[in-house]
Amino acid sequence: MFARKIGRPVSVARLLVANGYLSTTRTTSICCRSNNSIATHQSPLYCSFPLGNNLIIGRTYSDGITSSESDSSGSSEDDEWTSMLDRVARASLSFVDKHGWSLEAIQAGVKSVGLPGVAHGVLKNGGYDLLKYFEEQCNSELSKHLLSDLQPLLFNEAPDKSSISLEEFIVAAVMKRLQLIQPYAHRWREALAIKSDIRGSWTHFHNLSVIADDIWHHSKDQSIDCDWYLKRALLALVYKRAGEFC
């Protein structure tokens, strides 16, 4: 019965192996433990995973309020900061090819757009924040692709195109996400090293949960029991292993 429940993720893994995205030289086991709390489906969706005896669900804010409850008086400053961060990060990505995921790449990016040298401070953790920004942009691009291109095919809403199965939907989604990191493939080993560092491990864990959650959410998965966690954990594992061979 367990094999039947996880049949689709296993099939996805096999298809990825066939397409050269996964290696079969190592095996990994997963232990799933159920919790009393149930995560709700929202969009954008963030995955929940057990951490010790606690369950981390959704997005939290340090001030204890949601973004919709925050005072709009500081919105202009926040927008200005976000615009600056976006400008610096986008320019810095152009120099990852030469300098890697490093402070040097950010400094070169700042200089290229004519900002003062101190502007690199918007990415206060250097290469860690630059990589985080890139991953978030990739996740946003994936979400748009799922909604506009793959979801209509899954639910037969594109009359001029043939429909696809759920397995094909998940495989196409994973491959699309992998393709988004191809421009930095020769620097991806460096990115993996950053992710394995204690400062980047939680961000990496969160990013995997977002990817898996977004794919299952756009497939309109209705699981509310332990399968909800199991599907996302397995898909996150498949993507993680595939990303190691980019």
Contacts in CASP RR format, 6 or more apart in sequence:
PFRMAT RR
TARGET T0000
AUTHOR 0000-0000-0000
METHOD contacts of the structure
MODEL  1
MFARKIGRPVSVARLLVANGYLSTTRTTSICCRSNNSIATHQSPLYCSFP
LGNNLIIGRTYSDGITSSESDSSGSSEDDEWTSMLDRVARASLSFVDKHG
WSLEAIQAGVKSVGLPGVAHGVLKNGGYDLLKYFEEQCNSELSKHLLSDL
QPLLFNEAPDKSSISLEEFIVAAVMKRLQLIQPYAHRWREALAIKSDIRG
SWTHFHNLSVIADDIWHHSKDQSIDCDWYLKRALLALVYKRAGEFC
3 10 0 8 1.000
5 227 0 8 1.000
5 230 0 8 1.000
6 230 0 8 1.000
6 231 0 8 1.000
6 234 0 8 1.000
8 166 0 8 1.000
8 167 0 8 1.000
8 170 0 8 1.000
8 231 0 8 1.000
9 170 0 8 1.000
9 231 0 8 1.000
9 234 0 8 1.000
9 235 0 8 1.000
9 238 0 8 1.000
10 234 0 8 1.000
11 167 0 8 1.000
12 167 0 8 1.000
12 170 0 8 1.000
12 171 0 8 1.000
12 174 0 8 1.000
12 235 0 8 1.000
12 238 0 8 1.000
13 22 0 8 1.000
13 238 0 8 1.000
15 167 0 8 1.000
15 171 0 8 1.000
16 22 0 8 1.000
16 171 0 8 1.000
16 174 0 8 1.000
16 175 0 8 1.000
16 238 0 8 1.000
16 242 0 8 1.000
17 23 0 8 1.000
17 24 0 8 1.000
19 171 0 8 1.000
19 175 0 8 1.000
20 245 0 8 1.000
21 174 0 8 1.000
21 175 0 8 1.000
21 178 0 8 1.000
21 242 0 8 1.000
21 243 0 8 1.000
21 245 0 8 1.000
22 238 0 8 1.000
22 241 0 8 1.000
22 242 0 8 1.000
22 245 0 8 1.000
23 241 0 8 1.000
23 245 0 8 1.000
28 237 0 8 1.000
28 241 0 8 1.000
30 230 0 8 1.000
30 233 0 8 1.000
30 234 0 8 1.000
30 237 0 8 1.000
32 226 0 8 1.000
32 229 0 8 1.000
32 230 0 8 1.000
32 233 0 8 1.000
33 50 0 8 1.000
34 225 0 8 1.000
34 226 0 8 1.000
34 229 0 8 1.000
35 50 0 8 1.000
35 55 0 8 1.000
37 48 0 8 1.000
37 55 0 8 1.000
37 57 0 8 1.000
38 224 0 8 1.000
38 228 0 8 1.000
39 47 0 8 1.000
39 48 0 8 1.000
39 57 0 8 1.000
39 58 0 8 1.000
39 228 0 8 1.000
41 217 0 8 1.000
42 58 0 8 1.000
43 217 0 8 1.000
44 143 0 8 1.000
44 210 0 8 1.000
44 214 0 8 1.000
45 210 0 8 1.000
45 213 0 8 1.000
45 214 0 8 1.000
45 217 0 8 1.000
46 58 0 8 1.000
46 59 0 8 1.000
46 206 0 8 1.000
46 209 0 8 1.000
46 210 0 8 1.000
46 213 0 8 1.000
47 209 0 8 1.000
47 210 0 8 1.000
47 212 0 8 1.000
47 213 0 8 1.000
47 232 0 8 1.000
47 236 0 8 1.000
48 55 0 8 1.000
48 56 0 8 1.000
48 57 0 8 1.000
48 58 0 8 1.000
48 209 0 8 1.000
48 229 0 8 1.000
49 55 0 8 1.000
49 56 0 8 1.000
49 205 0 8 1.000
49 209 0 8 1.000
49 229 0 8 1.000
49 232 0 8 1.000
49 233 0 8 1.000
50 229 0 8 1.000
61 67 0 8 1.000
63 70 0 8 1.000
81 122 0 8 1.000
84 115 0 8 1.000
84 119 0 8 1.000
84 122 0 8 1.000
85 122 0 8 1.000
85 123 0 8 1.000
85 133 0 8 1.000
87 113 0 8 1.000
87 115 0 8 1.000
88 106 0 8 1.000
88 109 0 8 1.000
88 110 0 8 1.000
88 113 0 8 1.000
88 115 0 8 1.000
88 119 0 8 1.000
88 120 0 8 1.000
88 122 0 8 1.000
88 123 0 8 1.000
89 122 0 8 1.000
89 123 0 8 1.000
89 129 0 8 1.000
89 130 0 8 1.000
89 133 0 8 1.000
89 134 0 8 1.000
91 109 0 8 1.000
91 110 0 8 1.000
91 112 0 8 1.000
91 113 0 8 1.000
92 105 0 8 1.000
92 106 0 8 1.000
92 108 0 8 1.000
92 109 0 8 1.000
92 110 0 8 1.000
92 123 0 8 1.000
92 130 0 8 1.000
93 105 0 8 1.000
93 130 0 8 1.000
93 134 0 8 1.000
94 109 0 8 1.000
94 112 0 8 1.000
95 104 0 8 1.000
95 105 0 8 1.000
95 106 0 8 1.000
95 108 0 8 1.000
95 109 0 8 1.000
95 112 0 8 1.000
96 105 0 8 1.000
96 130 0 8 1.000
96 184 0 8 1.000
96 187 0 8 1.000
97 184 0 8 1.000
97 186 0 8 1.000
97 187 0 8 1.000
98 105 0 8 1.000
98 108 0 8 1.000
99 105 0 8 1.000
99 108 0 8 1.000
100 187 0 8 1.000
100 190 0 8 1.000
101 127 0 8 1.000
101 128 0 8 1.000
101 130 0 8 1.000
101 131 0 8 1.000
101 187 0 8 1.000
101 190 0 8 1.000
101 191 0 8 1.000
101 194 0 8 1.000
102 126 0 8 1.000
102 127 0 8 1.000
103 120 0 8 1.000
103 126 0 8 1.000
103 127 0 8 1.000
105 127 0 8 1.000
105 130 0 8 1.000
106 120 0 8 1.000
106 123 0 8 1.000
106 126 0 8 1.000
106 127 0 8 1.000
106 130 0 8 1.000
107 117 0 8 1.000
107 120 0 8 1.000
110 116 0 8 1.000
110 117 0 8 1.000
110 119 0 8 1.000
110 120 0 8 1.000
111 117 0 8 1.000
120 126 0 8 1.000
123 129 0 8 1.000
123 130 0 8 1.000
123 133 0 8 1.000
125 199 0 8 1.000
127 194 0 8 1.000
128 194 0 8 1.000
128 197 0 8 1.000
128 199 0 8 1.000
128 200 0 8 1.000
128 203 0 8 1.000
131 191 0 8 1.000
131 194 0 8 1.000
131 195 0 8 1.000
132 203 0 8 1.000
132 207 0 8 1.000
134 184 0 8 1.000
135 203 0 8 1.000
135 207 0 8 1.000
136 207 0 8 1.000
138 177 0 8 1.000
138 180 0 8 1.000
138 181 0 8 1.000
139 177 0 8 1.000
139 207 0 8 1.000
139 210 0 8 1.000
139 211 0 8 1.000
139 214 0 8 1.000
141 180 0 8 1.000
142 173 0 8 1.000
142 176 0 8 1.000
142 177 0 8 1.000
142 180 0 8 1.000
142 211 0 8 1.000
142 214 0 8 1.000
142 215 0 8 1.000
143 214 0 8 1.000
143 218 0 8 1.000
145 173 0 8 1.000
145 176 0 8 1.000
146 173 0 8 1.000
146 214 0 8 1.000
146 215 0 8 1.000
146 218 0 8 1.000
147 218 0 8 1.000
150 164 0 8 1.000
150 169 0 8 1.000
150 172 0 8 1.000
150 173 0 8 1.000
150 176 0 8 1.000
150 218 0 8 1.000
151 157 0 8 1.000
151 169 0 8 1.000
151 218 0 8 1.000
151 219 0 8 1.000
152 158 0 8 1.000
152 161 0 8 1.000
153 161 0 8 1.000
153 162 0 8 1.000
153 163 0 8 1.000
153 164 0 8 1.000
153 169 0 8 1.000
154 163 0 8 1.000
154 164 0 8 1.000
154 165 0 8 1.000
154 166 0 8 1.000
154 169 0 8 1.000
154 219 0 8 1.000
155 163 0 8 1.000
155 220 0 8 1.000
156 163 0 8 1.000
164 172 0 8 1.000
166 219 0 8 1.000
169 219 0 8 1.000
170 215 0 8 1.000
170 219 0 8 1.000
170 235 0 8 1.000
173 215 0 8 1.000
173 218 0 8 1.000
174 215 0 8 1.000
174 235 0 8 1.000
174 238 0 8 1.000
174 239 0 8 1.000
174 242 0 8 1.000
177 211 0 8 1.000
177 239 0 8 1.000
178 239 0 8 1.000
178 242 0 8 1.000
178 243 0 8 1.000
178 246 0 8 1.000
181 188 0 8 1.000
181 191 0 8 1.000
181 243 0 8 1.000
181 246 0 8 1.000
182 246 0 8 1.000
184 191 0 8 1.000
185 246 0 8 1.000
188 243 0 8 1.000
188 246 0 8 1.000
192 243 0 8 1.000
192 244 0 8 1.000
194 200 0 8 1.000
195 201 0 8 1.000
195 203 0 8 1.000
195 204 0 8 1.000
196 204 0 8 1.000
208 236 0 8 1.000
208 239 0 8 1.000
208 240 0 8 1.000
209 232 0 8 1.000
209 236 0 8 1.000
211 235 0 8 1.000
211 236 0 8 1.000
211 239 0 8 1.000
212 231 0 8 1.000
212 232 0 8 1.000
212 233 0 8 1.000
212 235 0 8 1.000
212 236 0 8 1.000
212 239 0 8 1.000
213 232 0 8 1.000
215 235 0 8 1.000
216 231 0 8 1.000
216 232 0 8 1.000
216 235 0 8 1.000
221 228 0 8 1.000
221 231 0 8 1.000
223 231 0 8 1.000
END
